[in-house]
Each structure stands twice: as C-alpha cells, then as structure tokens.
Amino acid sequence: MPQFKFEAIDKEGKEIKDIIEAATEEEALATIRHMKYQVTKIAIFKERKAKTGKGGVTGKTRTFGGVKSKHLTVFTRQLSILQDAGLPILRSLNILMTQAKPGPLKNALIDVTNEIESGSSLSEAMAKAPKAFNRLFVNMIKAGEAGGALEKILQRLAEFLERSETLKSRVKSALTYPICVVFFAVGILAFIMYFIVPKFKSIFVDFGLPLPTMTVVLITISEFVVNFWFLLPLIPFVIWLIVKLSTSFEYGRFGWHLFLLKLPVFGTLIEKTTVARTTRTLGTLVTSGVPILEALHITKETSNNAVFELMYQKILEAIRDGDTIANPMKMYSVPPFHFGALAFSTFFMPVVGAGIYAIKLKDKILDDMVVNMVDVGEETGELDTMLYKIADTYDQEVEAATDALMSIIEPLLVMFLGGMVGFIVIALFMPLISLITNLSGSNSGS
C-alpha cells in the first residue's frame, strides 16, 4: 500500500509531520482530517536512495551553517529572471549552480537538481534543503506551481527578500557606528588606566601629595583595571552567556524579546522592524495564494520574536474558531506581564529598569493604524494590499527611526567621551598644579 508523507497543524497550532498508509491520496486526506488535523502539505512518500555517483550532479563541498540571506536574495532574483525568459526550471538551476561559488548554496542547488531529476517538483526538492530554503520560500514556490505562475511568484519572492535585506542592512548600519566607537573608547580608556595612571600615581606617592577626591577615584579605578584586567573581556562574555542560556528556554526567550521591545528608543526600532517584516511576509503569502492558516503559521515561525509569535498564534487559533484577523490582533497586541522581562530590565538597567518596564507595561506592539488597515482589508477583500501598505509605511518609519537614532547617539557619544577624557585630565592635573604651586612657593621663600 502506498505511503503518504504529510504536514499538518493540530488544534493547538503545532506543526505535525508524519507518514500514513492509504490506498489513494483522497483516502489519506480523509484519515488525516478524521484525526482533527488541518492538512498543509501531502505527497507520496519516496524513500531516498543512496546515490552511487551515476546520473546525479556531484561536486559538493564540506560547509558549515546555512545560506546567507544576501546570497539567497541574489539567487532568487536571478532565478526569476531566467524563468521570466522562458527557460526550463532544471536548466535555470543548472546555470545558477554552475555559477555559484562553493558553499552552502551550491550544495543545496546540487541536491535540488538531483531531486528534480528523480521526479520531484521544485517545491518538494527545496523542502529537502531546509538550511537554504525555509518554509516561506517553499510554500510560495508550491503556490506558484499550483497556480501555474511560478515566474510571478519568484518575482514577488525576490522583491520580498530584497526589501527584507535592505531593512536588515539599514538597521545594522545604524548600530555598527556606535558599537565601534564604544569598543575603541573602552580600549583607549583601558590603556590609559593600565599604563598611564599608575605612572602618575607613583609620582604623587613620591612627593607625598594630598590627593583630591577625583584623583583618588581615578586611581582606585586604575588599580582595579591593573589587578582585574581579565574581567574586561570576561564580563561581556558572562553577560552574553547568561542571555544565551536564558533564551534557550521558551520562558526566558519570551522575557528577553519582551525586554528588547520595552527598551527606550531601541525598542521602538525593533518593534517597527518586526512589524514591517511580518506584515510583508503575510502579505506576500496571501498574494501568492497560500491558505490563510498556513500563511499565519509561516509568519509566526519567521517573525524571530517570541512576543509576535504568541500574538500570531492567538490570531491563528481565533481564525480557526471562525473569527477575523483584526479582532484577535487588537486583543493580543498588548503583551502580558512577564517576570523574565522585568528581571532583564532590572539587570541591564539598574535602578530605572523596573520603572521603565512598569511605565511601558501596557504599550502595544501594534498600533491601532495597523489593526484598522487589516480590518479594512478583510472587509474589502484586499488584505494583501493593506498588508503591503502597512509594511511600506513601517519601512519608512524604520528609516526615519534609524536616522533619528544616529542623530541622538552621535552627540551622546561625544559628550560621554568628552566627559571621560575631561575627568581624567582634571583628576591627574589637579595634584600636579598643587605640586607646582608648592615648589614655586618654596623656591620664592628660599
């Protein structure tokens, strides 16, 4: 009896992958539905046979990690151009595979072409290379194959990936400058504390000068750096490790993501970036003909934020019960209180962290404008258009927010560095001025 491999969503919205035996595909679907599962994908199960080197493309290299997003973006655009030109899909893939440099993408394309030559469809072949092609990519290709509009789907997918890459690059460029400045500033200050201040300290000790409070504080900091210099790289590593371990659990991951959303200035930027990405993802999937339940499930999985994942999960459950998207979206746009987020706020922002979290506790992760536009889109049957407009609006707001962030950070960094240098100069020269004055008085008296 034939076997069918299927993917489905259960009542709780969890993804189910399994294999079932049935005489026909219709019988398999009926059995799965009887199990109270929402089927998202079903195909005849083919056992993968080991390749002997004959009749298959070889040349794979050993690689680590997945495909970089910028490489996938370029590949998608090139594939869409070749398909628009009317080339067969296998020939297009062979052309791009030949041009690709050795790496994860080339390995994935080798696997995909071999699967297609064995009789699989493009979406089925790509689904077997999850390190290169995620569920969003695979489902859009599947929708394009079903609708006979693969070249249009590839164009939409390329535009989606290009916009996502542009948004990611904009945020990265906004954060690179302040991170580099802070890194070099810490290095310079550590050098001064380790090598320069101890020399001044020996001078002050030799002359037995009474030291002002500022100088005592500076020397105390310098002694700490000299004695415990190894803590300078160790402290950030320990903090990173604490966050990494905390976010390895679902509770800690939710708390960390909620803490990031509640951060002053940066939280708004993260929120707008996530809204832009998730609405564009959902709009692209809806436009491509992916069923709404599957589209929401994919959007949830690709949001990369536990707070938004919870909201989309609630929306998915509400739609399964017959509700619209807008109602649960409005209801669950305010995240619940989370002790983990409060703990992170208190740890990273001592004194003020708990207060900031309390003030921003009821802040929404989605503006009313988003909910209203989704509501209008559902009523008019143009949900995908409205989602695209929301994404475009938030893309512009992210650009404005990054520009504003840079305009705030630059003067703050200048003030911080100027204050630190001024403190060091004053703390070191006050005893020297006192020494020069005493020596001048002694010379004039004699």
Secondary structure in CASP SS format (residue, H / E / C, confidence):
PFRMAT SS
TARGET T0000
AUTHOR 0000-0000-0000
METHOD secondary structure of the structure
MODEL  1
M C 1.00
P C 1.00
Q E 1.00
F E 1.00
K E 1.00
F E 1.00
E E 1.00
A E 1.00
I E 1.00
D C 1.00
K C 1.00
E C 1.00
G C 1.00
K C 1.00
E E 1.00
I E 1.00
K E 1.00
D E 1.00
I E 1.00
I E 1.00
E E 1.00
A C 1.00
A C 1.00
T C 1.00
E H 1.00
E H 1.00
E H 1.00
A H 1.00
L H 1.00
A H 1.00
T H 1.00
I H 1.00
R H 1.00
H H 1.00
M C 1.00
K C 1.00
Y C 1.00
Q E 1.00
V E 1.00
T E 1.00
K E 1.00
I E 1.00
A E 1.00
I E 1.00
F C 1.00
K C 1.00
E C 1.00
R C 1.00
K C 1.00
A C 1.00
K C 1.00
T C 1.00
G C 1.00
K C 1.00
G C 1.00
G C 1.00
V C 1.00
T C 1.00
G C 1.00
K C 1.00
T C 1.00
R C 1.00
T C 1.00
F C 1.00
G C 1.00
G C 1.00
V C 1.00
K C 1.00
S H 1.00
K H 1.00
H H 1.00
L H 1.00
T H 1.00
V H 1.00
F H 1.00
T H 1.00
R H 1.00
Q H 1.00
L H 1.00
S H 1.00
I H 1.00
L H 1.00
Q H 1.00
D H 1.00
A C 1.00
G C 1.00
L C 1.00
P C 1.00
I H 1.00
L H 1.00
R H 1.00
S H 1.00
L H 1.00
N H 1.00
I H 1.00
L H 1.00
M H 1.00
T H 1.00
Q H 1.00
A C 1.00
K C 1.00
P C 1.00
G C 1.00
P H 1.00
L H 1.00
K H 1.00
N H 1.00
A H 1.00
L H 1.00
I H 1.00
D H 1.00
V H 1.00
T H 1.00
N H 1.00
E H 1.00
I H 1.00
E H 1.00
S C 1.00
G C 1.00
S C 1.00
S C 1.00
L H 1.00
S H 1.00
E H 1.00
A H 1.00
M H 1.00
A H 1.00
K C 1.00
A C 1.00
P C 1.00
K C 1.00
A C 1.00
F C 1.00
N C 1.00
R H 1.00
L H 1.00
F H 1.00
V H 1.00
N H 1.00
M H 1.00
I H 1.00
K H 1.00
A H 1.00
G H 1.00
E H 1.00
A H 1.00
G H 1.00
G C 1.00
A C 1.00
L H 1.00
E H 1.00
K H 1.00
I H 1.00
L H 1.00
Q H 1.00
R H 1.00
L H 1.00
A H 1.00
E H 1.00
F H 1.00
L H 1.00
E H 1.00
R H 1.00
S H 1.00
E H 1.00
T H 1.00
L H 1.00
K H 1.00
S H 1.00
R H 1.00
V H 1.00
K H 1.00
S H 1.00
A H 1.00
L H 1.00
T H 1.00
Y H 1.00
P H 1.00
I H 1.00
C H 1.00
V H 1.00
V H 1.00
F H 1.00
F H 1.00
A H 1.00
V H 1.00
G H 1.00
I H 1.00
L H 1.00
A H 1.00
F H 1.00
I H 1.00
M H 1.00
Y H 1.00
F H 1.00
I H 1.00
V H 1.00
P H 1.00
K H 1.00
F H 1.00
K H 1.00
S H 1.00
I H 1.00
F H 1.00
V H 1.00
D H 1.00
F H 1.00
G C 1.00
L C 1.00
P C 1.00
L C 1.00
P C 1.00
T H 1.00
M H 1.00
T H 1.00
V H 1.00
V H 1.00
L H 1.00
I H 1.00
T H 1.00
I H 1.00
S H 1.00
E H 1.00
F H 1.00
V H 1.00
V H 1.00
N H 1.00
F C 1.00
W C 1.00
F C 1.00
L H 1.00
L H 1.00
P H 1.00
L H 1.00
I H 1.00
P H 1.00
F H 1.00
V H 1.00
I H 1.00
W H 1.00
L H 1.00
I H 1.00
V H 1.00
K H 1.00
L H 1.00
S H 1.00
T H 1.00
S C 1.00
F C 1.00
E H 1.00
Y H 1.00
G H 1.00
R H 1.00
F H 1.00
G H 1.00
W H 1.00
H H 1.00
L H 1.00
F H 1.00
L H 1.00
L H 1.00
K H 1.00
L C 1.00
P C 1.00
V C 1.00
F H 1.00
G H 1.00
T H 1.00
L H 1.00
I H 1.00
E H 1.00
K H 1.00
T H 1.00
T H 1.00
V H 1.00
A H 1.00
R H 1.00
T H 1.00
T H 1.00
R H 1.00
T H 1.00
L H 1.00
G H 1.00
T H 1.00
L H 1.00
V H 1.00
T H 1.00
S C 1.00
G C 1.00
V C 1.00
P C 1.00
I H 1.00
L H 1.00
E H 1.00
A H 1.00
L H 1.00
H H 1.00
I H 1.00
T H 1.00
K H 1.00
E H 1.00
T C 1.00
S C 1.00
N C 1.00
N C 1.00
A H 1.00
V H 1.00
F H 1.00
E H 1.00
L H 1.00
M H 1.00
Y H 1.00
Q H 1.00
K H 1.00
I H 1.00
L H 1.00
E H 1.00
A H 1.00
I H 1.00
R H 1.00
D C 1.00
G C 1.00
D C 1.00
T C 1.00
I C 1.00
A H 1.00
N H 1.00
P H 1.00
M H 1.00
K H 1.00
M H 1.00
Y C 1.00
S C 1.00
V C 1.00
P C 1.00
P C 1.00
F C 1.00
H C 1.00
F H 1.00
G H 1.00
A H 1.00
L H 1.00
A H 1.00
F H 1.00
S H 1.00
T H 1.00
F H 1.00
F H 1.00
M C 1.00
P C 1.00
V C 1.00
V C 1.00
G H 1.00
A H 1.00
G H 1.00
I H 1.00
Y H 1.00
A H 1.00
I H 1.00
K C 1.00
L C 1.00
K C 1.00
D C 1.00
K C 1.00
I C 1.00
L C 1.00
D C 1.00
D H 1.00
M H 1.00
V H 1.00
V H 1.00
N H 1.00
M H 1.00
V H 1.00
D H 1.00
V H 1.00
G H 1.00
E H 1.00
E H 1.00
T H 1.00
G C 1.00
E C 1.00
L H 1.00
D H 1.00
T H 1.00
M H 1.00
L H 1.00
Y H 1.00
K H 1.00
I H 1.00
A H 1.00
D H 1.00
T H 1.00
Y H 1.00
D H 1.00
Q H 1.00
E H 1.00
V H 1.00
E H 1.00
A H 1.00
A H 1.00
T H 1.00
D H 1.00
A H 1.00
L H 1.00
M H 1.00
S H 1.00
I H 1.00
I H 1.00
E H 1.00
P H 1.00
L H 1.00
L H 1.00
V H 1.00
M H 1.00
F H 1.00
L H 1.00
G H 1.00
G H 1.00
M H 1.00
V H 1.00
G H 1.00
F H 1.00
I H 1.00
V H 1.00
I H 1.00
A H 1.00
L H 1.00
F H 1.00
M H 1.00
P H 1.00
L H 1.00
I H 1.00
S H 1.00
L H 1.00
I H 1.00
T H 1.00
N H 1.00
L H 1.00
S H 1.00
G H 1.00
S H 1.00
N H 1.00
S H 1.00
G H 1.00
S C 1.00
END
